[in-house]
Amino acid sequence: MINLFVNPRALLNHVGVAIAMSTFVYCQVAKANSSELLAQAQTAPAAQTDAKAQYDAEKKKYEDTLAVAKKGDAQAQLAVGMMLMNGVVVEKNEKEAFSWFRKAAEQGIVDAQYNLAMCYLKAIGTSKSYQQALTWFQKAADAGNVAAQYNLGLMYTEGLGTEKNFKLANDLFLKAMEKNYPPAKFALGLNYSKGQGVKQDDAKARELFEAAAKDNYDPAFYVLGLIYQSGLGVDKDPKRAMDYYMKAAEIGNVDAQLLLADAYKKGDGVPVNKEEAVKWVLRAANTGNEKGILALALLYRNGDGVPVDNAKSLEVLQKGVELGFASAMYEMGNTEEQGIGKPVDKLKALDWYEKAAAKEHPNANFKLFQYYSQGYGTSKQQGSAKDYLKKAVSLSDPAAVLFMGNSYYKGENGFDANPKKACEWFKKAMEKDTPEAYYHYALCFRDGLVEKQDFVRAKELLLKAAERGDGMAQNELARFYHEGVGGNIDEKEAFRWYKAAAEKGLKDAQYNLGLFYRKGTVVPKDDAAATKMFAAAAEGNNNEPGAEYELGLSYLNGLGVPKDEARAVELFEKAAFQGYKSAQFELGLCYRDGKGVPKDIAKAYAWLKLASAGGGAVEIIKARDKVLEGLTPEQLQQGRKLVEELTGKLMSKSFNTPDKK
């Protein structure tokens, strides 16, 4: 269901923005629009006469109202604006509607003032202006318009066009509550939950949510589900939480519908049921909501409970584009960029990202920064690349914020290295619940880059990142448990997290997991499983030298694989040339004893000499000295020459890999 690794109160912070802001209401009009009336006029012959008469009557009503409006009648001006806004018997024209709303608003018509504020707020028929929206909501609110009081409260809560003022916002919500306005009860409940303008009080918040729920206000049911699922001020009650989610979903709450879809898909709190999952995604999409349409497009793309159907996915995204949804435009770009169901086309992807960015889609702006930085677009666009990065950051795009952190940490992308500043950015990205950011911010505490070195805090953050599926964090958390960093040694937990990271392909984790199987630590000794892990870690370019060494031991001794001394020598040599001391030692022994290679005492001495450099283990020094005792002067000279040659090769590659045992 909901990711409750996040602080439950942080979830309500998210809900406050996502739900409360979506409750800005335009105008309620029950009349059919012109296309609907024309469609009725083209139905069966028996009904055509009545339908045409209805259309003609509506058309005459509009013309008569327009004539009165032109003479300055304020109510008529509002009515004409409504007809134009909704396309009632005339072509929809938001700009003209805005003009008529303004005329009526300036004459003191409260509903027109409210509509005018909404136009400024949503950039409908005019450019967006929070200041103008605030002004006109204030006029309508002063005249007692309950929706204006509520929306004005939201603007003060969110700091739109003004400084945040929670006390004033709460006073406005209380005024709206006097008229039993459910959204105001809900908004005030959120502020009690967060302690915004009032003393934090979970019980009072829950009381207000329950009051709004009694009025069938679907966001209230959804938040009550969150409360009982997370145990925020109450005992956890998953069944009651699911009941609330179900009520919210049945009423039409898209967040709840998508939550149920995810729960049925994963079997989270309910039995796995792909049909139910698909049902709830379809219901969410049928509301015409942006989230629902996007979820349906991704469902067809990924084949979640339905056959993969890229054509159907594109069809749904196109519908979202026609509705003006930035997320649909962004995903159209992603489809072109990734070549999903079609050849990769970066130029078409760029075009879609530009469309989405124009609608302030956060990640689309970051994509434009990346594309323009890579040489796409005109020279002017390339020159403005960093403007899009700034825009993406201002819109709190997690990828852009994380990019800033990495840039400062590494001193890349035109930014001077500044680890402390990097940590500030990682913290911002973490607040957006970005798994990778938790990992990087954990390293800030591990390395003492913020406040002071704090392994306990680092471990807490690594756990959060690991639980969110970040492989690097899982691997580092396993090391913390393995070595007792930030707490006691816990080999069971170490094994658990190494396994999770190994499944994501992290070679260090695969290597360490192999050691658990080889030594029989926590799990039964299993040479076959160990060898499999070492083979995975040793594969490819970015290989793990320790794994090459251990895999060499497997082939040398026939542990989990058929004995193959030549293959063992090959693996020891690879690890040895990466500076791995144990591999150099074993390679020396192989040359000494003629295992997998012709016996060569000079080479044996050379590798044992390298393995013992810097004060090797006692057994290495003893083996080296034993070989040295049996060398002829000629072999000694040859061995010393080989040491120089091998040392030169090692130093030229700057290898200095410590053993991991």
N, C-alpha and C positions, 0 to 999 in steps of 0.2 A: 504494500500500500504506500503510505508516505514514508519517506526516508527519515526515520526517527533517530538516526545517529546525530542529526542536527539538534541543537538545543530546541526543545519544544516551543519555547517562547519566540525563538527566531522564526519558527514556522508561522506564528501569528503575525510577526512583523511582515512576512511575505504576504500573508493573506490580506493584511490591511491595505497594501498597495494594490494587489491583484484584483481583489473583490470590490473594495470600497470605491476605487477609481472607476471600475466598470459600471457603477451604478449611477453615473451621470445620465440623466434621462433627457431625451429630447422632448418630443411632444406626443401626446396620445391622440391619434386620429383614427376613427373607425371607418371612415369612408373609403370606398374602393378607389383605386387610381384609374387614370384614363385608359390604360391598356386592359385592365380588368373589365371595365365597362364596355369597351369595344369588343372584347372577346365574348361578353354576354350577348351583344347585339348580333354576333355571327353564329349563334347556336341554332338549334332546331327551328324550323319555320314557325311552329306554334308559339315559340317564346320570343321570336325576333322582334315582333311589334312592341311588346312590353319592354324588352331590353333597350331597343332604340329610343323608346319614349323616355326611359330612365336616363339614358345618356344625354338626350336632348335637354331634359329638364336640368340636369347637373351643369351642362354647358351654359344654359341660359342663366342659371343661378350664378355661375362664375362671372359671366359678362355683366350681370346686374350689380354684383358685389364690387367688381372692378370699377364700374362707373361711379359708385358711391365712394369708393376708396380714393379715387382721383379727386373727389371734391373735398377730401380731408377728413372723412369719417374714420376715426381711429380703430373702432372695432372691425370695420370693413377692411382696413389696411392689414390688420392681424389675420383676418380670414383669407385674404388674397395671398398673404405670405405663406399660410399653411397649405393652401391649394398648390402653390408653386413648389413648395418644399416636398410635397408628397406626390406630385404629378397627378392631381385630381382634375380630370377632363382637360388638362393642359400639359404641355411638356414640362417635365421636372426642370426647374431652374433655380439652383441654390443661391446664385448671386442676386437674382431678382427678389427671391424670398427674403434674403438678408436685408435688402433695401427697404422692403415693406415693413419688416419687423422693426427696423430702426425708426421709421416714420411713426409707427404706432407707439413704440417705446418712449419716444421723445414727447408724446402726448400723455404719458403716464399710464398706459395700459400695462398692467402688471405681468400678464402672461407674455406679452411681447417683450418686456424687459428680460424675463427669464429666457425666452427663446434667443434673444439677441446675445445674452451672456453665453449660452450654449454654442452659438455660432462662433463667437470669439475663442471659446475654449477649445472647440474641436476643429477650428479652421474650416467651417462650413460656409461657403459663399464669400469668405473673406480670409485675410491672413490671421494666423493665430496670435492672440494677444491676451496673456493672463491678466494683465493690468485692467484691460477693458472688461474682461469677463468678471473680474472681481468687482468692478464698479457697478455693473448692471445686476449682478447677483445681489449686491448690497441694496440697491434700490428696490428690487423685488422682495427681498427678505424683510426690509423695513416695512413694506406694505403687507406683510403677513404671509407671503407665498412660502409654503412649507418646504417644497422641493428646493427653492432658492436658499432657504435657511440651512438646509442640509448640505447642499453643494458648496455653499460659502464656508461652512464648517470644514468640509473636506479640503478646500483650498488653504485654509489656515493650518490644517493638520499637515498637509504636504508641502506648505511653503510655496505655493504657486502664485506668482505675482505679488508676493508679500513675504515678510519674515514669518517663520512658523510661530504660531501662537495657540498653544493647546488649550489654554484657559478660555480664550475667546471661542475657539472651535467647540469646546464642550458646552459653553453657554448656548451656542446656536443649536447644537444637537438637542439640548434640553427643551428649547423652544419648540423644535419640530416634534419632540416627543409629546408635548402637550396636546398635539393633534393626532397622536397615536401613529406616527410615521415610523414603520418598522426599520427602514435603513438607518434612521437616526439612533434607534436603540442599539442596533448592531455596531455602529461606528463608535458610540460612547463606550460600549462593551470592550471594543478593541483598545481604546485609550485607558480604560481601567486595567486591562490585562498588561499593558506596557508601562503603566504608571506615567502617562503623558497628560500633564495638566491636573492630575489627581494622584492621590496616593495609590500605589499599585495594590490591587485587590482582586485576586482570582475569583473569589466567591461573588463579588459584585459583578464582575465581568460575566461570569456564567449566568447570573440572574438576568442580566440584560440580554444575553444571547438567547436564553430560554424564552424571554418575553417576545423577542423578535420571531423566534421559531413558532410561537403560538399563533402568530399572524401569517404563518406559512412562508416566511422569508427564507429562501433556500440557502443563502450564504451562512445563516445562523445554524442551520442543521449541519452544514459542512464543518464549521468551526467546532461545534459541539462534538462532532466525530473526532476531530483532532485532539480535543481536550481529553476525551475518555480513552482514546488510543494511547496517548502519551502520558496520561496520569498527571495532567497539569492542574494541581490544586484538588485533585480527586484521586481515588483509587483507580488504577488501570482497569478498564472493562472493555476488552476487544469486541465482545458481542454487542454491547450497547453502542460502541463506536460504529460498528458496521450497520446497525439499525439507523443511526443518524445519517450515515453516508447514503444509505439506500433511500431514505426520505428525501434528502437533498437531490439525489439523482432523479428520482421519480418526478419531482417538481420541475426538473430541467436544469439543475446546476451542472455546468459542464465540467468543472473541476472534480466534482463527486463522480460523475459518469466516467471520466477518464481514470479516476482512482479505482473504481470498481473494475473497469476493463483490465487494468494492470494487475489487480488482485486476483481476478479469475485466470489471467494468463499465467501468473507465477504460483498460484495456489497459496497466496498470502492471506491467511485468515479464513479462506473458503476453499473448497475443493477445486482443483484445476478444471476449468471448463472453457475451452477455446470458443465454443459457440456463444457463451454468455459474454466473453471478452469482446468478441466481434460485435455482438448486439449493442453493447454500451458505447463502443466507438462510433457505430452507425448513428445511434441516438444523439450523441454529442455533435456529430457532423451535421445531422439534420436540423439542428438549431440554427445553422448558419454561422455559428461561432468560429472564430479564427483558430482557436486551439483544437476544436473538434475536427475541422476540415483538414488541418495539418496532420492530426493523429490518423485520420482515415487514409490520407495519401501515404503516410509512412507504413501503415498496416499493409496496404497492397504492395508497397515497395519491398518490405521485409518478409512478406508471406506469413504474418502472425495470425494463424487460425484460418487463413485463406491461401489459395495458391498465389505465388508471386505473380504479379500482373503490373508490369511497369507502365503499360499503356493506360490502364485504369488509374494508376497513381498519378500520371501526368494529367489525366482528365480532371481528377479531383483538384490537383494543384491549379490547373487553369481556371477552374471555378473560383478558387480562392483569389487568383490574380484579378479576375473580373470583379470581385467584391472589394478589391483594393487592399488585400491583406499582404503586408510586407513579408510575413513569414513564408507565404506561398511563393512570392517572387524570389526570396532567398533560396528556398529549396529547389526552385526551377534552376537557379544558378548552380546549386550543388549537383543537380542531376547532370548538367552539361560538364561541369568540372570533373566529376568522377566517372563520366561515361556510363551512367546507369541506364541500361536498355538502349544505348546508342553510342556512337563514337564520341570520344572526348572532344570537346570544343571549348577552349578557354575563352575565345572571343565572345561566344554566346553567353558563357558563364559571366563574364565581366559585364555584359549588357544587363543581365538580370540583377547582378549585385548592385549596379548603379541605380536601377529602379528601386530596389529594396532600401538602399542607403538614403535615397531621396525621401523615403518615408521614415527615416531615422531608425532603421533596423540596426541594432548595435553591432552585430557580427558582420553585417554587410559592409559597414564602414571600415571595419578592420580588414576585411577581404580586399577592399579597394586600396587600402594602404599597402597590402602585400603585393597586389597585382601591379600597381603603379611603381612600387619600389623595384619590381622585377623587370621593368621596361615596357609593360603594357600601357596602352593609351597614348594620348598625345604628349608632346613635351611639356605642355602646360599642366596636364593632369599629373605627369610624373613629378613635376616640381611641387605639386600640392599634396604629395603622398602623405607627408607628416600631418597635414591638416586633418586628414581622415583618421589618422591614428589618434589625434587629440579628440576628435569627435567621438570615436569609439570609446575612448577612455571616459569622456564626459557622460556617455550613455551607460557607463559601467559594464561594458562588454568584458566578461571574464577572461577571454583569450587575450584581449588587448592589455588588460591590467596585468596579467601574468607575463606577457611579453615585456612590459616595462620592467618588471622585477628581474627577469632573466637578463635583460639588456644591461641593467645596472650591476647585476651580480657578476656578469662575465666581461663587462666593458666592451660591449658589441653594439652594432647598429647605430653608431654615432653618439653613443652615450659613454661617458667616462665611468670606469669601474668605481662603484660605491656600494659595497656590501650592505652597509647599514640602511641606505636608501632603498636598496633592493628589498630588504626585509620589510620595509614599510609598504611596498607594493605587494609583496606576497601576502601580507596581512589583509590588504584590501581585497585581493583576489579570494582569499580564504573566506572573507565575509560574504562572498557570493557563492559559497559552498563549492568551490572548485577543488576537486580531490588533489590535483597536483600541487595546488597552492599550500594545502595543509602540509604536504611533504616538505616543500621548500622552507616554509615558515618553521617547521620542526628543526630543520638543519640550522636555522638562525639561532635557535636556543642551544642546540647541540654544540655549535661552534662559538658561542658567546658573542654573537653579532647584535643581539638586542639585550638591553639591560645587563644581565650577567649570564654566564653559562649555567644552563638548567637542564640536566638530563631527564628529570622527572617530567617537566613540561614538554620537552622534546618528545618523550615517549607517548604522552597523551595525544599529541598532535599526530604523531606517526600512526597511532591506533585509528584515529578518525580518518586519515587518508587511506589506510589499509582497508578499513571497513567499507570505504567507498570504491574499492577496487584498484587503487593505484599500486602497480607492481613494484616500483622503486621503493615506495613506503613499506610495502609488505616485506621486502627483502631486508630493509634497514631495521624494521621492527623485529624481525626474526633475529638479527644480529644482537640487538639490545637484549632480547630474552636469552640468547645463547651465551652472551658474555656477562650478563648481569648488569648491564648499563641502565641506570635509572630505576633500579629495583633488583630483586633477587633473580638468580638464574632459574629459568623455567624451560627445560628442554622440550617439553610437550608443546608449549606455545611456539617455541622456536621452530620445531618441526612443522607445525600447522602453517605458519606464515611463510616458511621457506617453500613449502609445497604449493601454496597459493601463488607465490611469485614465480616459481618454476613453471607452473602451468601457463604463465604469461610469457614464457620464453626467456626469462632473465638467467643468464648463464651462471652468475655467481650463486644464485639460489639453487640452480640445478646441481652445481658442484657440491654445495653444502648439504643438499638433500641426499646426494649420493654418499657422502660421508656418514650420514645417519644410518643409511641402509648397510653400508660396509661394516660399520662398528657395532651395529645392532643396538643403537641408542634409541630408546623410546619405542622403536618398532623392532620386530624380529630381524636378525641378521639376514640379509638377502643380497647375495653377490650379483644375481642377475639384474635386480632392480637398481643396484648401485651402479653397475656397468652401463645400464641404459641411461641413467642420469649423467654419468661422466661423458658418455658418447654425445649426448645432446649439448652439453656445455662445451665440448671440445670442437664441435662442428662450426664451420664458417670462418669468416675473417676475424670477427671480434671474439675470438675464442678465449677460454679460461685456461691458462697454463697449468694450474693445479689439477684441472680435470684431465688434461692430456697426460700428466704424470700418473694420476690414479688409473686412467684407462690403460696406460702402458703396463702398470702392475697387473691389471686384469688379464692382459694378453700374455704377460711374462709367466704368470702363475696359473693361468686357466681358470680364473675366477669369473663365473657367469658367462664365459665365452670359451671356445676351443683355444688351447694354448697356441701362441704364435709369437715366438721370440723376435722374429724379424719385424713384425708389426709393432711390438713393444719398443724396440730400439728406435724405430721411426718416430713414435710418439714421444719417447724420452728426449730425442734430439730436438723436436719442435719446442718442447717446454724448456729444454736446456738453453736454447738460443734466445729465450725470453728471460733468461737470468734466474730460472727456477732452480734453486740449490739442490733440492732432493732429486730432481730429474738429472742434473749434472752428475750427482753421486751414482745413481743407478746406471747412467750411461757409461760412467767410468768402470763400474763393476762388469757391465756387459762386455766391454773391450778387454778387461782383465781376464774374464772367464771364457770369452769366445761364445757368448750367448747372442744369437741373432746376427752376429757379425764375426768376421775372422778375428782371432785373438790378436791384440795389438797393445803391447805394454806401454809404449810411448803415449798413445792416445788415452789409454787408461789413466796414466799419470796426469796428463794434461787436464782431463775433465775432473779428476779428483782434486787436483791443485786448485782449479777454479771453484769447485764446490766448497773447499775449505777456506777460501779467501775471506778475510774479515773475521776469522775465528769461527769456523764451522763446528758442527756437532762432534763429539768425541769419536763416534764410530767413523765419521768421515776422515778425521785426522789420522786415526789409526790405520784405516785402509790406505790412505795416501802414503803414509810413512812405510807401510809394509811393501807397497809397490816400489817406492823409492829405493828401498834396501836392495831390491833385486835387479835394478837397472844397470846396464852397462854404461860406460861414459858416453858411448855413441847414442844410446837410447835416451839418456838424460838430456843430452844436447838437443836431440830431436823433440823430446817432450817439452823442454823449455821454449823452443821455437814455436811449437804448437800453442802453448799457453799465450804467447805474445799475439799470435795471429787470432786466436779465439777471443782474447780480451779486446783486441781492436774491433772485431766484428760486433761484439756485445756493446762496446762503448759507442760505436757509430750509430747503433739503433737506440741508444739511451735506455736500455733495458735494466730495470732494477725492481723485479717483481719479488716480493717476499713470499716465503712459504705460507701455506694455510693448512695447518694440521690441527 
